[in-house]
């Protein structure tokens, strides 16, 4: 019951701060660059979001612009227009095909989910997160907040906020590869470091119409629609989170998945390759889910 209160009461805070399916960062990654900057001038598409790489070693993450009703705002050609939601610097290693993102400023969703607020540095982000937690405390009481914090393994509100802010602004490391003769950029995030004992090894968990089987070597996912995935995972035993990194989806790697799509359909993107890359990268992201050892469930909606 402790976990249930958190998911229904504080999940909106995590969504607002973009921490439900993101924030799997790691503090690893050096500041030095190795070899040629193959990412300069390239754009990474992940579903509707995009990251643009500048030659200067800076990046900009954007998401489709929405109006006050939450509807997308399109340009004259019926394509997405974009709002910047994060920026920072990046370093690269062309020998290992790795890129390290170092966030500088991050925007948060507005309370009514109608768009994003101003870009905030670490100090501003912390203040905004503190404000949202204070709202939760004012609405639900200190006892309810203490219960949620204890259920997630935190001894104080400040410790929890420190964790979330550090997670949001942590360096993240991605492997990259090009498809379509360099026209499409595919990236896969590295897993974070493990925290605590592996409570998942040898266990089978259920999600919403899905099954997760964990071993020491990785995981297998299947669902009622005959979809499947295999890959590797990391865990945080303190706050009962598992991070899933697919290596193959329905028997295909990310390059094979990209190449399996054909046609000239562009959707809300400028090219068919951008459209295909957006779907491929969206399927192959690292996803973060809570797990429950008692109920043997994985997912946010269990």
Order of alpha helices (4+ residues) and beta strands (2+ residues): alpha-alpha-beta-beta-beta-beta-beta-alpha-alpha-alpha-beta-beta-beta-beta-beta-beta-beta-alpha-alpha-beta-beta
